[in-house]
Amino acid sequence: VNVASSASLHVNPELPANRRCARPWTAHFAADIARAYYAQFGEPLELNSAVRTISYQLRLQRVNGNAASVSGKTASPHLTGQAIDFGKHGMSVEEIAWMRTYLAPLMQAGAIDVEEEFQQACFHISVYHSYLTARHAVAHRVDVAREQAESHAHTRTSISQIEGQASPRDEAASDR
C-alpha cells in the first residue's frame, strides 16, 4: 500500500513514487508512530526509506556497509515492503530517546525488530504482521514507558537545577 505524507509523517521527497509503498501492517505502524511522535513533539517524523527494488538494493550494497543482501536468510526486508527507515538527522537527544522508548515494548512483543543505525543515522524497523494485533495489546505499555521516560527526564532536570543552586551552607563557606 502507498505510504503517504501527512501532518505527522513526512515522506522524503527524494524517495521515488514507486518506493513509497509498504506492507499494510508496516504502513499502519508508520502512521501510528508518526501520530504519537507528532503529538509529543509537534513535528512530523521523517520516513527515508520503504520498499526497495532489487536493483536499488544491489546499488546500495556497493556504497552502504549496512545494506543487506538481495537473497537468502539475510535478504533485506525492504524488498518485501516489511521494513521502513526513519531518519535521525535533526532529531534531538530527547526525540531519539522517545523513539527508543516507544519502540521497546513493540520489540519485546515480537511485533517489530529495530536496528538503530549510526553511520546512516536512522531507525531501520522491520514490522511483522503480528503488529496489527500487538499494537493494541502493547499500547498501554508504550504509554507507561513514555511516562517513565518523561518522569526520569524531569527528575534529571530538577536534580540539575537543584545542584546548580548554592545551598545556604555553601554560601556561608564561600564567605569565609
C-alpha positions as CSV (number, residue, x, y, z in Angstrom):
1,V,0.0,0.0,0.0
2,N,1.1,3.6,-0.5
3,V,2.7,5.4,2.4
4,A,1.6,9.0,2.1
5,S,2.9,12.1,3.7
6,S,0.6,13.7,6.3
7,A,0.9,16.4,9.0
8,S,2.6,13.8,11.2
9,L,4.6,11.8,8.6
10,H,7.0,13.4,6.2
11,V,8.0,11.1,3.3
12,N,11.3,12.1,1.9
13,P,10.5,13.9,-1.4
14,E,13.6,12.3,-2.9
15,L,12.1,8.9,-2.4
16,P,10.7,7.8,-5.9
17,A,6.9,7.2,-6.1
18,N,7.4,3.5,-6.8
19,R,9.3,3.2,-3.5
20,R,6.7,4.9,-1.2
21,C,5.0,1.6,-0.6
22,A,4.9,-0.9,2.3
23,R,3.0,-3.9,3.6
24,P,-0.3,-2.8,5.1
25,W,0.8,-3.5,8.6
26,T,4.0,-1.6,8.0
27,A,2.1,1.4,6.7
28,H,-0.2,1.2,9.8
29,F,2.9,1.1,12.1
30,A,4.4,4.2,10.3
31,A,1.1,6.1,10.7
32,D,0.8,5.1,14.4
33,I,4.3,6.0,15.4
34,A,4.2,9.2,13.4
35,R,0.9,10.4,15.1
36,A,2.4,9.6,18.5
37,Y,5.7,11.4,17.6
38,Y,3.7,14.4,16.3
39,A,1.6,14.5,19.5
40,Q,4.7,14.6,21.6
41,F,6.9,17.0,19.6
42,G,4.6,18.9,17.2
43,E,6.9,17.9,14.3
44,P,6.4,15.2,11.6
45,L,8.5,12.0,11.7
46,E,10.8,11.7,8.6
47,L,10.4,8.5,6.6
48,N,13.5,8.0,4.5
49,S,13.0,4.5,3.0
50,A,10.3,1.9,2.4
51,V,10.1,-0.8,-0.2
52,R,13.2,-1.2,-2.4
53,T,13.8,-2.8,-5.8
54,I,16.4,-5.5,-6.2
55,S,18.5,-3.2,-8.5
56,Y,18.3,-0.4,-5.9
57,Q,19.4,-2.8,-3.1
58,L,22.3,-4.0,-5.2
59,R,23.4,-0.5,-5.8
60,L,23.0,0.3,-2.1
61,Q,25.2,-2.6,-1.2
62,R,28.1,-1.1,-3.1
63,V,28.0,2.1,-1.0
64,N,26.5,1.2,2.3
65,G,28.1,-1.3,4.6
66,N,24.8,-1.8,6.4
67,A,22.9,-2.8,3.3
68,A,21.6,-6.4,3.4
69,S,21.7,-8.9,0.5
70,V,19.0,-9.4,-2.0
71,S,18.5,-13.2,-1.4
72,G,18.8,-15.8,1.3
73,K,18.2,-15.6,5.0
74,T,19.9,-12.2,5.2
75,A,17.8,-10.6,2.4
76,S,16.7,-7.1,3.1
77,P,13.1,-6.9,4.4
78,H,12.9,-3.7,2.4
79,L,12.5,-5.9,-0.7
80,T,9.1,-7.1,0.5
81,G,7.9,-3.8,2.0
82,Q,8.2,-5.1,5.5
83,A,10.9,-2.6,6.6
84,I,11.0,1.2,6.8
85,D,13.7,3.7,7.9
86,F,13.1,6.8,9.9
87,G,15.9,9.3,9.7
88,K,17.5,10.5,12.9
89,H,19.2,13.6,11.3
90,G,17.9,16.7,13.0
91,M,16.4,14.7,16.0
92,S,17.3,15.9,19.5
93,V,18.6,13.6,22.1
94,E,15.1,13.7,23.7
95,E,13.4,12.7,20.4
96,I,15.8,9.8,19.9
97,A,15.2,8.7,23.5
98,W,11.4,8.9,22.9
99,M,11.8,6.7,19.8
100,R,13.7,4.1,21.7
101,T,11.1,4.1,24.5
102,Y,8.2,3.9,22.0
103,L,9.8,1.0,20.1
104,A,11.0,-1.1,23.1
105,P,7.6,-2.7,24.1
106,L,6.8,-3.5,20.5
107,M,10.1,-5.2,20.1
108,Q,9.5,-7.1,23.3
109,A,6.1,-8.2,22.0
110,G,7.8,-9.5,18.8
111,A,5.8,-7.1,16.6
112,I,8.9,-5.3,15.2
113,D,12.7,-5.6,15.0
114,V,14.7,-2.4,15.2
115,E,18.3,-1.7,14.2
116,E,19.4,1.7,15.2
117,E,22.0,2.6,12.6
118,F,24.5,5.2,13.5
119,Q,26.6,5.5,10.2
120,Q,23.4,6.0,8.2
121,A,21.6,7.8,11.2
122,C,18.3,6.0,11.1
123,F,16.0,3.6,12.8
124,H,15.6,0.6,10.5
125,I,12.4,-1.1,11.5
126,S,11.1,-4.5,10.3
127,V,7.3,-4.7,11.0
128,Y,5.7,-8.1,11.3
129,H,2.0,-8.9,10.5
130,S,1.5,-9.5,14.3
131,Y,1.9,-5.8,14.8
132,L,-1.8,-5.3,13.9
133,T,-2.9,-7.3,17.0
134,A,0.1,-6.4,19.2
135,R,-0.3,-2.7,18.7
136,H,-3.5,-2.6,20.9
137,A,-2.1,-5.1,23.4
138,V,1.1,-3.1,24.0
139,A,-0.4,0.4,23.7
140,H,-0.6,0.7,27.5
141,R,3.0,-0.5,27.9
142,V,4.1,2.1,25.4
143,D,2.3,4.8,27.3
144,V,3.7,3.7,30.6
145,A,7.3,3.5,29.2
146,R,6.9,7.1,27.7
147,E,5.6,8.4,31.0
148,Q,8.5,6.8,32.9
149,A,11.0,8.3,30.4
150,E,9.4,11.7,30.7
151,S,9.4,11.4,34.5
152,H,13.0,10.4,34.5
153,A,13.9,13.3,32.3
154,H,12.0,15.7,34.6
155,T,13.8,14.3,37.6
156,R,17.2,14.7,36.0
157,T,16.3,18.3,35.1
158,S,15.1,19.0,38.7
159,I,18.3,17.5,40.2
160,S,20.4,19.6,37.8
161,Q,18.6,22.7,38.8
162,I,19.0,21.9,42.5
163,E,22.7,21.0,42.0
164,G,23.1,24.3,40.2
165,Q,21.8,26.3,43.2
166,A,24.1,27.0,46.1
167,S,22.9,26.0,49.5
168,P,23.0,28.4,52.4
169,R,25.8,26.3,53.8
170,D,27.8,26.6,50.6
171,E,27.2,30.4,50.6
172,A,28.4,30.7,54.2
173,A,31.5,28.7,53.4
174,S,32.4,30.9,50.4
175,D,32.1,34.0,52.6
176,R,35.0,32.7,54.8
